[in-house]
Each structure stands twice: as C-alpha cells, then as structure tokens.
C-alpha cells in the first residue's frame, strides 16, 4: 500500500478544486461525449482525427478527475482562525522587500496544490515559501532560487 501525499490547502483552494471537479464531471464529460458521438457518425475510425482528439480529451479529463478527487481526499485544510500574524505560515499573506529587485511584494503562502506564481500564491514547499515559513516581521531571509540566492526582509504578516 502506498502512502498518499497530504495536501495542505486553504478553504479557498479546496473550494476552487471542488468547483473544477464539479465542472469536469457535469459539463465537460457531456461535451466530450457529444464530440465522440459526432466523430463516430463520420464512420471509419482508422482515419478519424476528430474521434482520436475526443478520446484524448476524454482521457485527459478523466485523469484530472482522478487527480482532483485524490487531492481533495487527502487535503488538510488550514484553519484560518488558527493562523497567527506572529510568524509566517500556510494561509499567511506576507509583504517582503526583495533586495535583488529593490521592490516590495506580497506573497500568499498556500499549499502546493493551489500555488499560482502569476497571482503571487507561492507554495509552502517552494524554495521561497520554505524559507519564509516560521519567520517573523523584521527577519531577513535568504532563499535558494535557480539563478542563485534571493534575499527578502519580512515587512508585514497578515491573514
């Protein structure tokens, strides 16, 4: 028996995954079934690219459904009432000064399943997230990044 990975998530992240799962199970499955029916009506499957494409899309959607169900089954939801502003933790919003670019950035520390760097949602398992976790306002933190080491000063922690 394999050990399942536990996914640390915020309640917002769980809600987002549940919505995606519901969409895939209800809307997307019906769309794909319809595409397969249309492609089958074209006849000969050996040279039917529409059929192949629909079956590939179906396999991808079903794989994502299994993945989402597994993530939700193994989710540990962070209790937002227990998040402290004393130290950085999953669920915290952290304003830092980035010494490399001489700018202030606010990160939202989230579990790996809901990380989205484009929205400044960084995983607690990422190098920067790992470095920030447990530190307090005023601490200077160094995080290994692909092109060296980034240095941050924690300016504010909020929920």
Secondary structure, DSSP 4 states (H G I P E B T S, - for coil): -PPPPPEEE-HHHHHHHHHHHHHIIIIIHHHHHHHHHHHHHT--GGG-HHHHHHHHHHHHHHHHHHHHHHHHHTEEE--GGG--SSS--TT-EEEEEETTTTEEEEEEEE-GGG-BGGGTEEETTSHHHHHHTT--TT-EEEEEETTEEEEEEEEEEE-
